[in-house]
Amino acid sequence: MKPNNVTRLLDSRGIPYIAYELPAEKLGAVDAALLMGVPPEQVFKTIVVVREGKGKPILALIPGPFEVDLKALARALGEKKLILPTEREAERLTGLQAGGISPLALLNKGFQVVIDETAILYDEIYISGGQRGLDIRLPVEALAELTGAEFADFGR
């Protein structure tokens, strides 16, 4: 595996992780879980969510089989209304391809990170490694600490 910004970041912080190379086409989290032979609920996808008013977009991490409950997420964050952008808009906002959007690739870019609270059921979860075809397994605590994430109940 060729190192990228995400793996270099994890290496530099001494965070243990395992990188999984997957086919480079856009895979959903459930398909990625099948390829890696892990429970789909442990593979978290990053969904870009936009605030109705001003403010940077939110990166919502939820288990592969789940959908973001926008009302629950808005309540958890004290927002009036949240909007799900199109895939193309999400790519424009993050500068990353759908299927490769990772909170670790967007550190210090001002995104608010929220992780569905089911993540705390696991010691480690799988997330995108910042490019299509790369998933990373890492400790939930380390992910939350690095990204300044909060946990909330918004996956359905």
Residue frames relative to the residue before (quaternion, step in Angstrom):
aa qw qx qy qz dx dy dz
M 1.0000 0.0000 0.0000 0.0000 0.00 0.00 0.00
K 0.3710 -0.7165 0.5478 0.2208 3.53 -0.94 0.94
P 0.4651 -0.6779 0.4755 0.3130 3.63 -0.79 0.91
N 0.0903 -0.7567 0.6411 0.0905 3.58 -1.18 0.56
N 0.7625 -0.3741 0.2446 0.4678 3.61 -1.25 -0.04
V 0.6462 0.5295 -0.3229 0.4447 3.58 1.03 -0.79
T 0.6990 0.4498 -0.2881 0.4755 3.61 0.79 -0.94
R 0.6205 0.5292 -0.3467 0.4633 3.61 1.06 -0.68
L 0.6212 0.5358 -0.3321 0.4655 3.59 1.03 -0.80
L 0.6804 0.4869 -0.2938 0.4622 3.59 0.82 -1.00
D 0.6359 0.5208 -0.3242 0.4682 3.58 0.99 -0.84
S 0.6839 0.5041 -0.2969 0.4359 3.59 0.86 -0.97
R 0.7144 0.4184 -0.2511 0.5015 3.61 1.13 -0.61
G 0.4428 -0.7143 0.4410 0.3150 3.59 1.30 -0.03
I 0.3881 0.7142 -0.4898 0.3152 3.58 1.13 0.66
P 0.3889 -0.7270 0.5077 0.2499 3.60 -0.72 1.02
Y 0.1305 0.7772 -0.6073 0.1006 3.57 -0.96 0.86
I 0.2145 -0.7198 0.6338 0.1850 3.51 -1.34 0.22
A 0.2443 -0.7719 0.5737 0.1236 3.56 -0.82 1.03
Y 0.1518 -0.7765 0.6084 0.0614 3.54 -1.02 0.89
E 0.2353 -0.7550 0.5944 0.1459 3.54 -0.77 1.05
L 0.0754 -0.7888 0.6097 -0.0189 3.52 -0.85 1.09
P 0.6704 -0.4422 0.3515 0.4812 3.61 -1.20 0.13
A 0.5069 -0.7097 0.4111 0.2652 3.59 -0.96 0.88
E 0.5190 0.6087 -0.4635 0.3812 3.63 1.13 0.03
K 0.6364 -0.5321 0.3848 0.4046 3.57 -1.25 0.34
L 0.0522 -0.7963 0.6023 -0.0184 3.55 -0.56 1.23
G 0.4173 -0.6501 0.5589 0.3014 3.53 -1.12 0.59
A 0.6682 -0.5112 0.3601 0.4033 3.56 -1.25 0.38
V 0.6376 0.5288 -0.3355 0.4487 3.60 1.02 -0.74
D 0.6517 0.4976 -0.3110 0.4807 3.61 0.99 -0.84
A 0.6288 0.5288 -0.3300 0.4648 3.58 1.02 -0.82
A 0.6362 0.5350 -0.3242 0.4516 3.59 0.99 -0.88
L 0.6406 0.5221 -0.3222 0.4617 3.58 0.97 -0.86
L 0.6686 0.5043 -0.2979 0.4582 3.59 0.91 -0.89
M 0.7225 0.4192 -0.2453 0.4921 3.59 1.03 -0.77
G 0.4044 -0.7369 0.4539 0.2958 3.58 1.28 -0.25
V 0.5439 0.5934 -0.4074 0.4314 3.57 1.04 0.80
P 0.6316 -0.5343 0.3770 0.4165 3.63 -1.17 0.41
P 0.5135 -0.6693 0.4368 0.3124 3.63 -0.82 0.95
E 0.6132 0.5665 -0.3484 0.4263 3.61 1.14 -0.57
Q 0.6682 0.4923 -0.2937 0.4742 3.57 1.26 -0.34
V 0.6294 0.4796 -0.3271 0.5165 3.57 1.34 -0.13
F 0.1548 -0.8294 0.5354 0.0388 3.56 -0.42 1.27
K 0.2334 -0.7501 0.6026 0.1405 3.53 -0.97 0.93
T 0.3683 -0.7133 0.5559 0.2157 3.54 -1.20 0.62
I 0.0924 -0.7939 0.6009 0.0100 3.55 -0.61 1.19
V 0.3157 -0.7340 0.5711 0.1881 3.56 -0.84 1.01
V 0.0417 -0.7872 0.6150 -0.0188 3.57 -0.85 1.03
V 0.2491 -0.7913 0.5490 0.1019 3.55 -0.92 1.00
R 0.4257 -0.6741 0.5420 0.2657 3.56 -1.07 0.79
E 0.5451 -0.6193 0.4456 0.3477 3.56 -1.11 0.64
G 0.7293 0.3808 -0.2328 0.5186 3.57 0.97 -0.82
K 0.7431 -0.3114 0.2789 0.5225 3.53 -0.93 -0.94
G 0.5085 0.6514 -0.4744 0.3035 3.53 -1.29 0.13
K 0.5889 -0.5934 0.4227 0.3499 3.52 -1.16 0.69
P 0.5818 -0.5746 0.4350 0.3770 3.58 -1.17 0.52
I 0.4229 -0.6727 0.5589 0.2374 3.51 -1.37 0.40
L 0.2303 -0.7190 0.6338 0.1683 3.55 -1.14 0.69
A 0.0961 -0.8085 0.5806 0.0032 3.55 -0.44 1.28
L 0.1595 -0.7952 0.5809 0.0693 3.57 -0.64 1.14
I 0.0827 0.8008 -0.5849 0.0986 3.54 -0.66 1.16
P 0.6288 -0.5377 0.3970 0.3974 3.58 -1.21 0.52
G 0.6965 -0.5337 0.3175 0.3594 3.55 -1.11 0.81
P 0.7532 0.4038 -0.2511 0.4545 3.63 0.72 -0.94
F 0.6123 0.5927 -0.3358 0.4013 3.61 1.26 -0.27
E 0.2771 -0.6844 0.6374 0.2200 3.52 -1.44 0.19
V 0.5052 -0.6191 0.4973 0.3378 3.58 -1.23 0.46
D 0.2497 -0.7125 0.6373 0.1541 3.56 -0.91 0.98
L 0.3162 -0.8034 0.4748 0.1707 3.59 -0.11 1.32
K 0.6343 0.5278 -0.3381 0.4526 3.60 1.02 -0.75
A 0.6652 0.4951 -0.3007 0.4711 3.59 0.92 -0.91
L 0.6550 0.5025 -0.3152 0.4681 3.60 0.98 -0.82
A 0.6355 0.5232 -0.3300 0.4621 3.60 0.96 -0.84
R 0.6357 0.5272 -0.3171 0.4663 3.58 0.97 -0.89
A 0.6758 0.5113 -0.2924 0.4431 3.58 0.86 -1.01
L 0.7594 0.3737 -0.1957 0.4952 3.59 1.05 -0.74
G 0.4673 -0.6960 0.4354 0.3280 3.58 1.27 -0.01
E 0.4505 0.6649 -0.4638 0.3739 3.58 1.13 0.69
K 0.5336 -0.6188 0.4644 0.3416 3.57 -1.16 0.60
K 0.8059 -0.1033 0.1295 0.5684 3.55 0.73 -1.10
L 0.1394 -0.7676 0.6216 0.0709 3.55 -1.08 0.82
I 0.2076 -0.7845 0.5795 0.0750 3.54 -1.12 0.75
L 0.3422 -0.7056 0.5832 0.2119 3.55 -1.12 0.77
P 0.2813 -0.7735 0.5380 0.1820 3.62 -0.49 1.10
T 0.5978 -0.5169 0.4375 0.4289 3.58 -1.27 0.16
E 0.6723 -0.4808 0.3665 0.4273 3.56 -1.27 0.31
R 0.6560 0.5156 -0.3128 0.4538 3.59 0.93 -0.90
E 0.6473 0.5129 -0.3081 0.4722 3.57 1.02 -0.85
A 0.6261 0.5317 -0.3289 0.4660 3.60 1.02 -0.83
E 0.6504 0.5071 -0.3147 0.4699 3.58 1.00 -0.82
R 0.6469 0.5190 -0.3152 0.4613 3.57 1.01 -0.83
L 0.6726 0.5151 -0.2897 0.4454 3.58 0.94 -0.92
T 0.7716 0.3606 -0.1826 0.4912 3.59 0.99 -0.82
G 0.3615 -0.7215 0.5058 0.3047 3.58 1.12 -0.60
L 0.6403 0.4875 -0.3249 0.4968 3.60 1.29 0.26
Q 0.5349 -0.6128 0.4747 0.3360 3.57 -1.22 0.53
A 0.5375 -0.5701 0.5010 0.3676 3.56 -1.12 0.68
G 0.7119 0.3570 -0.3015 0.5243 3.56 -0.89 0.93
G 0.7707 0.2546 -0.1578 0.5624 3.57 1.28 -0.24
I 0.4195 0.7005 -0.4743 0.3292 3.57 1.25 0.31
S 0.0477 0.8087 -0.5787 0.0941 3.56 -0.64 1.15
P 0.4952 -0.6515 0.4721 0.3278 3.60 -0.93 0.80
L 0.6307 0.5485 -0.3382 0.4325 3.60 1.12 -0.59
A 0.6512 0.4895 -0.3164 0.4861 3.59 1.18 -0.49
L 0.7315 0.4129 -0.2111 0.4999 3.58 1.28 -0.33
L 0.2687 0.7756 -0.5247 0.2258 3.59 1.21 0.46
N 0.8371 0.1778 -0.1529 0.4942 3.57 -1.13 0.71
K 0.5428 0.5860 -0.4225 0.4284 3.60 1.17 0.50
G 0.6051 -0.6289 0.3286 0.3610 3.57 1.27 0.25
F 0.4693 0.6628 -0.4631 0.3549 3.60 1.20 0.17
Q 0.3473 -0.6851 0.5925 0.2428 3.56 -1.10 0.70
V 0.1844 -0.7948 0.5719 0.0847 3.59 -0.85 0.97
V 0.0151 -0.7752 0.6310 -0.0268 3.54 -0.91 1.02
I 0.1686 -0.7897 0.5863 0.0646 3.56 -0.84 1.02
D 0.4885 -0.6424 0.4938 0.3238 3.58 -0.90 0.89
E 0.5463 -0.6854 0.3812 0.2939 3.54 -0.85 1.06
T 0.5077 0.6342 -0.4430 0.3792 3.63 1.17 -0.21
A 0.5139 0.6521 -0.4169 0.3700 3.62 1.20 -0.39
I 0.6510 0.5413 -0.3373 0.4117 3.59 1.05 -0.68
L 0.5126 0.6159 -0.4263 0.4198 3.59 1.28 0.01
Y 0.7415 0.3735 -0.1904 0.5239 3.58 1.24 -0.44
D 0.4877 -0.6130 0.5243 0.3340 3.55 -1.22 0.51
E 0.7980 0.0988 -0.0063 0.5945 3.55 1.03 -0.91
I 0.0972 -0.7623 0.6335 0.0903 3.54 -1.22 0.57
Y 0.4284 -0.6674 0.5494 0.2629 3.52 -1.35 0.27
I 0.0317 0.7814 -0.6226 0.0284 3.57 -0.96 0.90
S 0.6534 -0.4834 0.3863 0.4360 3.56 -1.28 0.14
G 0.3852 -0.7299 0.5239 0.2108 3.53 -1.09 0.74
G 0.6833 -0.5212 0.2879 0.4226 3.59 1.19 0.43
Q 0.7588 0.1578 -0.1581 0.6118 3.55 1.30 0.20
R 0.5885 -0.5510 0.4316 0.4046 3.56 -1.17 0.47
G 0.7851 0.3280 -0.2384 0.4681 3.55 -1.05 0.78
L 0.7254 0.3454 -0.2522 0.5393 3.59 1.23 0.22
D 0.0006 0.7676 -0.6405 0.0232 3.54 -0.76 1.11
I 0.1956 -0.7867 0.5803 0.0784 3.54 -1.12 0.70
R 0.2116 -0.7359 0.6291 0.1336 3.55 -1.00 0.90
L 0.1564 0.7892 -0.5786 0.1336 3.56 -0.75 1.04
P 0.6410 -0.5321 0.3770 0.4048 3.57 -1.23 0.39
V 0.5516 -0.6287 0.4478 0.3161 3.55 -0.99 0.93
E 0.6479 0.5363 -0.3186 0.4371 3.59 0.92 -0.92
A 0.6644 0.5021 -0.3045 0.4623 3.59 0.93 -0.91
L 0.6313 0.5301 -0.3276 0.4617 3.59 1.00 -0.82
A 0.6750 0.4950 -0.2945 0.4612 3.59 0.86 -0.98
E 0.6636 0.5136 -0.3023 0.4521 3.57 0.97 -0.88
L 0.6725 0.5149 -0.2928 0.4438 3.58 0.87 -0.98
T 0.7713 0.3740 -0.1776 0.4834 3.56 0.92 -0.98
G 0.3944 -0.7138 0.4835 0.3180 3.59 1.24 -0.24
A 0.2859 0.8113 -0.4696 0.1990 3.56 1.21 0.54
E 0.2298 -0.7016 0.6434 0.2024 3.48 -1.34 0.35
F 0.3950 -0.6923 0.5510 0.2471 3.56 -1.26 0.43
A 0.0706 0.7849 -0.6124 0.0628 3.57 -1.05 0.78
D 0.4538 -0.6638 0.5260 0.2770 3.54 -1.29 0.39
F 0.2970 0.7793 -0.5051 0.2221 3.60 -0.13 1.26
G 0.5609 0.5861 -0.3998 0.4267 3.58 1.27 0.10
R 0.0662 -0.8016 0.5938 0.0209 3.58 -0.97 0.84
